[in-house]
Amino acid sequence: MSKFSLFGKFTVLAGEQNIMVNILLEAAESMADLEECEIYLVNIADNEPDSVYVYEVWSNEEAHQASLTLEATQKLIQRAKPIITGMERISTLKAVGGKGVS
């Protein structure tokens, strides 16, 4: 088994971390019915008040790309754009197993 995984970082305007967290949590909710999305985890770091990290595990890269074209995803992207000051794909990984990954 080999899954497509992403670990990414969003940098946002000062004081907007909670708004970005909420937008990304909405994204996670919108993925609930997508079997191809196995994990969508939103994270923050105490020492980075203007950053939000997302860890995703997908059945394959194509499923991830397809999710970006969904209407719900596009609406969330439009809401987030004004507060995003940077995006970084920290790593693209191949999940090979463990708790939470089928």
C-alpha positions, 0 to 999 in steps of 0.5 A: 500500500502506498498513499499520496500524502502532503505536509503543507504550511500556510502563512497568514496575515497577523492575527488571522490564524484562527480564521484560517484554521476555521476555513481549513476545518471546514475543508476537512468537513467537506472531505468527510464523504470522500473515501479517497481522503483518509486524513485531513489534519489541521495543525498549529504551532505555539511558536508560529502564530501566523502559520497553519499546517495541514497534513493530508493522506489520499488514496492517490495524487489524482484524488487530491488534484480532483478535490481541488476542483470541487465547488466547496473547495473552490469557495473555501479557497476564495475565502482564504486567499485574502489572508494568505501571505504564503504557502509552502509544500513542506513535503510530498510523502508516500504513506505506507501504513499506520494508525488511521491509514487503511 
